[in-house]
């Protein structure tokens, strides 16, 4: 494929940062966008840094459409949940100006960004997921259980708390925005990097999250497991996922598999998937522009590990920070 101009949102966080880097390696021209002018992705070599409005800004859609037209953007790939709702609402507008975007139908997206809706969908389809309580059902939280208190919407490990008493969970639910209380699942945590083509066929790459710090996999290992693979695919079908997405869950000590989360975006730890041989981003770009997905290029080797650590990306004068964020691009 000839190089394309691809705008990636959320390049201040791991998923968007890694995606911008991978697309650049494939030869595409990347516009690294984020609402934070100090986003680390702005310092990646060869990218065009672009400060955009926060997703809840009233002018987000008009500004994004104007920037896409002005910068001759070929496609937009959101890598953070916050950008999904406004981009969905403007998808037809983007299409009119020749900008490609590949997301599932709105109902599927909303079922994934709202943890309560996700729980309802998986439960209706018989996919094992942790018991959860929110809103007027919080009084049904059981006593003496290991629990997780988290926001219904959001990303990463922000505002996530672990408790063992109901009263502590209820207290935290008053402080956590849009709180949901979930029964805590213990075992081996995994992530599945997935690409679902427009016919519904899914390629799935499984990796264990061997060491997790602040919600991110510091060390992970690829593996295969027929039970996990089947359940991941059932979860994808339940929400009618399409395109690039990731599924998280646990394999408990007794072998039971539980799905905890599904994101319709790339996962932060996906570089392991590519290191193990799967052309995840390359095939995503094919699907993004309406070309066939080659699932034979999404196979992978098991037993491959990846270790992540904070790297020094750039050093310079403080006056360079603003220049790096602007770089002649309108904000």
C-alpha positions as CSV (number, residue, x, y, z in Angstrom):
1,X,0.0,0.0,0.0
2,X,1.2,3.5,-0.8
3,X,1.9,5.6,2.3
4,X,-1.2,7.2,3.8
5,X,-1.7,10.2,6.1
6,X,-3.1,8.7,9.2
7,X,-4.2,10.7,12.3
8,X,-3.9,8.8,15.5
9,X,-5.6,10.2,18.6
10,X,-4.5,9.6,22.2
11,X,-0.8,9.5,21.5
12,X,-0.1,10.6,25.1
13,X,-1.0,7.1,26.3
14,X,0.6,3.7,25.5
15,X,-1.9,2.5,22.9
16,X,-1.8,5.6,20.7
17,X,2.0,6.1,21.2
18,X,2.7,2.5,20.1
19,X,0.3,2.7,17.2
20,X,1.9,5.9,15.9
21,X,5.3,4.3,16.1
22,X,4.2,1.1,14.3
23,X,2.5,3.0,11.5
24,X,5.6,5.1,11.0
25,X,7.7,2.0,10.7
26,X,5.3,0.8,8.0
27,X,6.0,3.9,6.0
28,X,2.8,5.9,6.7
29,X,2.8,9.6,7.4
30,X,1.5,9.9,11.0
31,X,-0.2,12.8,12.6
32,X,0.2,12.3,16.3
33,X,-2.8,13.9,18.0
34,X,-3.6,14.5,21.7
35,X,-5.4,17.0,23.8
36,X,-2.3,17.4,26.1
37,X,0.4,19.6,24.5
38,X,3.0,17.6,26.5
39,X,1.9,14.2,25.0
40,X,5.0,11.9,24.7
41,X,3.9,10.9,21.2
42,X,4.7,14.4,20.0
43,X,8.4,13.6,20.4
44,X,8.4,10.5,18.2
45,X,10.6,11.0,15.2
46,X,8.9,11.6,11.8
47,X,5.4,12.3,13.2
48,X,3.5,15.6,12.8
49,X,2.4,16.6,16.4
50,X,-1.1,18.0,16.7
51,X,-2.9,19.4,19.7
52,X,-6.6,18.8,19.4
53,X,-9.5,19.8,21.7
54,X,-10.6,17.5,24.5
55,X,-13.2,15.0,23.4
56,X,-15.9,16.7,25.6
57,X,-15.2,20.1,24.1
58,X,-18.2,21.5,22.2
59,X,-16.0,22.4,19.3
60,X,-14.3,19.0,19.0
61,X,-16.2,17.8,15.9
62,X,-16.0,21.0,13.9
63,X,-12.3,21.4,14.8
64,X,-11.4,17.8,13.9
65,X,-13.2,18.0,10.6
66,X,-11.4,21.3,9.7
67,X,-8.0,19.8,10.6
68,X,-8.6,16.7,8.6
69,X,-9.5,18.7,5.6
70,X,-6.6,21.2,6.1
71,X,-4.0,18.5,6.6
72,X,-5.3,16.2,3.8
73,X,-5.9,13.3,6.3
74,X,-6.6,9.9,4.7
75,X,-7.8,8.2,7.9
76,X,-8.4,8.7,11.6
77,X,-7.7,5.9,14.1
78,X,-8.8,6.6,17.7
79,X,-6.6,5.0,20.3
80,X,-8.3,6.2,23.4
81,X,-11.9,5.7,24.6
82,X,-12.7,9.4,25.1
83,X,-12.5,10.1,21.4
84,X,-14.9,7.3,20.3
85,X,-18.3,9.0,21.0
86,X,-17.6,12.3,19.1
87,X,-15.8,10.5,16.3
88,X,-18.8,8.2,15.9
89,X,-21.2,11.1,15.7
90,X,-19.1,12.8,12.9
91,X,-18.3,9.6,11.0
92,X,-20.5,10.5,8.0
93,X,-19.0,14.0,7.9
94,X,-15.5,12.5,7.8
95,X,-16.6,10.2,5.0
96,X,-17.9,13.1,3.0
97,X,-14.5,14.7,3.0
98,X,-12.7,11.4,2.1
99,X,-11.5,10.4,5.6
100,X,-11.6,6.7,6.4
101,X,-12.5,5.4,9.9
102,X,-13.1,1.7,10.9
103,X,-15.3,1.2,13.9
104,X,-18.2,-1.1,14.8
105,X,-21.8,0.2,14.8
106,X,-22.5,2.7,17.6
107,X,-24.4,0.2,19.7
108,X,-21.3,-2.0,19.8
109,X,-19.0,0.9,20.7
110,X,-21.2,2.0,23.5
111,X,-21.5,-1.5,24.9
112,X,-17.8,-1.6,25.3
113,X,-17.1,1.9,26.7
114,X,-19.8,1.5,29.4
115,X,-18.8,-1.3,31.7
116,X,-22.4,-1.7,32.9
117,X,-23.7,-2.1,29.4
118,X,-20.8,-4.6,28.7
119,X,-21.8,-6.7,31.7
120,X,-25.4,-6.8,30.5
121,X,-24.5,-7.8,26.9
122,X,-22.1,-10.6,28.0
123,X,-24.5,-11.9,30.6
124,X,-27.3,-12.0,28.0
125,X,-25.1,-14.1,25.7
126,X,-23.9,-16.4,28.5
127,X,-20.2,-15.2,28.4
128,X,-18.7,-15.5,31.9
129,X,-17.9,-12.1,33.3
130,X,-17.6,-10.9,37.0
131,X,-20.7,-10.1,38.9
132,X,-21.2,-6.3,38.9
133,X,-23.4,-3.7,40.7
134,X,-24.0,0.0,39.9
135,X,-26.6,2.7,40.5
136,X,-29.6,1.5,42.6
137,X,-28.2,-2.1,42.7
138,X,-25.2,-1.1,44.9
139,X,-27.0,-2.2,48.0
140,X,-26.9,-5.8,46.7
141,X,-23.1,-5.9,46.9
142,X,-22.2,-9.0,49.0
143,X,-20.3,-8.9,52.3
144,X,-16.8,-10.2,52.8
145,X,-15.9,-10.5,49.2
146,X,-12.9,-9.2,47.3
147,X,-14.2,-6.3,45.3
148,X,-13.1,-3.8,42.7
149,X,-14.5,-0.3,42.5
150,X,-14.0,1.4,39.1
151,X,-15.7,4.0,36.9
152,X,-18.3,2.7,34.4
153,X,-16.4,4.7,31.7
154,X,-12.8,5.5,31.4
155,X,-9.5,3.8,30.5
156,X,-6.5,2.3,32.1
157,X,-6.3,1.9,35.8
158,X,-7.6,5.4,36.7
159,X,-9.8,5.6,39.8
160,X,-9.6,1.8,40.3
161,X,-9.6,0.6,43.9
162,X,-9.5,-2.9,45.5
163,X,-11.4,-3.5,48.8
164,X,-12.6,-6.5,50.9
165,X,-15.5,-4.9,52.7
166,X,-18.9,-3.8,51.3
167,X,-18.9,-0.6,53.4
168,X,-15.6,0.4,51.9
169,X,-16.9,-0.3,48.4
170,X,-20.0,1.9,49.0
171,X,-17.9,4.7,50.4
172,X,-15.6,4.7,47.4
173,X,-18.6,4.5,45.0
174,X,-19.5,8.0,46.3
175,X,-16.0,9.3,45.3
176,X,-15.4,7.4,42.0
177,X,-17.3,9.1,39.1
178,X,-20.1,6.8,37.7
179,X,-18.9,4.0,40.0
180,X,-19.4,0.3,39.3
181,X,-18.5,-2.4,41.9
182,X,-17.3,-5.7,40.6
183,X,-16.5,-9.0,42.2
184,X,-12.7,-9.3,42.0
185,X,-11.3,-12.2,39.8
186,X,-7.9,-13.7,40.7
187,X,-5.7,-15.8,38.4
188,X,-3.6,-15.4,35.4
189,X,-4.5,-12.2,33.5
190,X,-4.5,-12.1,29.7
191,X,-5.1,-9.8,26.8
192,X,-6.2,-10.9,23.4
193,X,-5.2,-8.6,20.5
194,X,-8.0,-9.0,17.8
195,X,-8.7,-8.0,14.3
196,X,-12.3,-8.7,13.1
197,X,-12.9,-8.3,9.4
198,X,-16.1,-7.1,7.8
199,X,-17.4,-10.6,7.5
200,X,-17.0,-11.2,11.2
201,X,-14.0,-13.5,11.0
202,X,-11.6,-12.8,13.9
203,X,-7.9,-13.4,14.2
204,X,-6.9,-13.5,17.9
205,X,-3.4,-13.3,19.4
206,X,-3.2,-14.3,23.1
207,X,-0.7,-13.0,25.6
208,X,-0.4,-13.4,29.4
209,X,0.1,-10.3,31.4
210,X,2.9,-11.7,33.6
211,X,3.8,-8.5,35.4
212,X,1.4,-5.6,35.6
213,X,2.2,-2.1,36.9
214,X,-0.3,0.7,37.0
215,X,-2.6,-1.2,34.7
216,X,0.0,-1.8,32.0
217,X,1.7,-5.0,31.2
218,X,5.4,-4.6,32.1
219,X,6.2,-8.2,31.1
220,X,4.0,-10.4,28.8
221,X,4.2,-13.7,27.0
222,X,2.3,-15.1,24.0
223,X,0.4,-18.4,24.5
224,X,-2.3,-20.5,23.0
225,X,-5.4,-21.9,24.8
226,X,-8.5,-23.3,23.0
227,X,-10.8,-22.4,25.9
228,X,-9.6,-18.9,26.1
229,X,-9.7,-18.5,22.3
230,X,-13.3,-19.7,22.2
231,X,-14.5,-17.4,24.9
232,X,-12.7,-14.4,23.4
233,X,-14.5,-15.0,20.1
234,X,-17.8,-15.4,21.9
235,X,-17.3,-12.0,23.5
236,X,-16.4,-10.4,20.2
237,X,-19.6,-11.9,18.6
238,X,-21.7,-10.8,21.6
239,X,-20.9,-7.1,21.1
240,X,-20.7,-7.5,17.3
241,X,-17.1,-6.1,17.3
242,X,-15.4,-5.2,14.1
243,X,-11.9,-3.9,13.3
244,X,-9.1,-3.6,15.7
245,X,-9.9,-4.4,19.3
246,X,-8.6,-6.1,22.5
247,X,-10.2,-8.4,25.1
248,X,-9.0,-8.8,28.7
249,X,-9.8,-11.5,31.2
250,X,-8.5,-14.1,33.7
251,X,-7.8,-17.8,33.7
252,X,-8.5,-18.8,37.3
253,X,-6.6,-21.5,39.2
254,X,-9.5,-24.0,38.6
255,X,-9.3,-23.4,34.8
256,X,-12.4,-21.2,34.6
257,X,-12.0,-18.3,32.1
258,X,-13.7,-14.9,32.8
259,X,-13.9,-11.9,30.4
260,X,-13.5,-8.6,32.1
261,X,-13.2,-6.0,29.4
262,X,-13.4,-5.4,25.6
263,X,-12.0,-2.3,24.0
264,X,-12.7,-1.2,20.4
265,X,-9.1,0.1,20.0
266,X,-5.6,-1.2,20.0
267,X,-4.1,-2.4,23.4
268,X,-1.0,-0.8,24.9
269,X,0.9,-4.1,24.9
270,X,0.3,-5.0,21.2
271,X,4.0,-4.7,20.2
272,X,4.4,-8.2,21.6
273,X,1.8,-9.4,19.1
274,X,3.9,-7.9,16.2
275,X,7.1,-9.3,17.7
276,X,5.6,-12.7,17.7
277,X,4.9,-12.5,13.9
278,X,1.4,-11.1,13.6
279,X,1.0,-8.2,11.1
280,X,-1.7,-6.6,13.3
281,X,-1.3,-3.0,12.3
282,X,-0.5,-3.7,8.7
283,X,-3.7,-5.7,8.3
284,X,-5.7,-3.1,10.2
285,X,-4.6,-0.5,7.7
286,X,-5.8,-2.9,4.9
287,X,-9.2,-3.1,6.5
288,X,-9.3,0.6,7.2
289,X,-9.1,1.3,3.5
290,X,-11.5,-1.4,2.4
291,X,-8.9,-4.0,1.4
292,X,-9.1,-7.7,2.3
293,X,-7.6,-8.9,5.6
294,X,-5.0,-11.6,5.1
295,X,-5.6,-13.7,8.2
296,X,-2.6,-15.9,7.3
297,X,-0.4,-13.0,8.2
298,X,-2.0,-12.8,11.7
299,X,-0.6,-16.1,12.9
300,X,2.0,-15.9,15.7
301,X,4.6,-17.8,17.7
302,X,3.9,-18.8,21.3
303,X,6.5,-18.5,24.0
304,X,7.6,-15.0,22.9
305,X,8.0,-12.5,25.7
306,X,8.2,-8.7,25.8
307,X,9.4,-6.5,28.6
308,X,8.3,-2.8,28.8
309,X,10.0,0.0,30.7
310,X,10.0,3.8,30.7
311,X,12.4,5.1,28.0
312,X,14.0,8.5,27.7
313,X,12.4,9.8,24.5
314,X,13.7,13.3,24.2
315,X,16.0,15.7,26.1
316,X,16.2,19.4,25.4
317,X,15.5,23.0,26.5
318,X,12.1,23.7,28.1
319,X,11.4,26.1,25.2
320,X,11.4,23.1,22.9
321,X,8.3,21.7,24.6
322,X,5.9,24.2,23.1
323,X,7.7,24.1,19.8
324,X,7.5,20.4,19.6
325,X,3.7,20.5,20.3
326,X,3.1,23.2,17.7
327,X,5.7,22.6,15.0
328,X,3.8,24.8,12.6
329,X,0.6,22.8,12.9
330,X,-2.6,24.8,13.7
331,X,-4.0,24.1,17.2
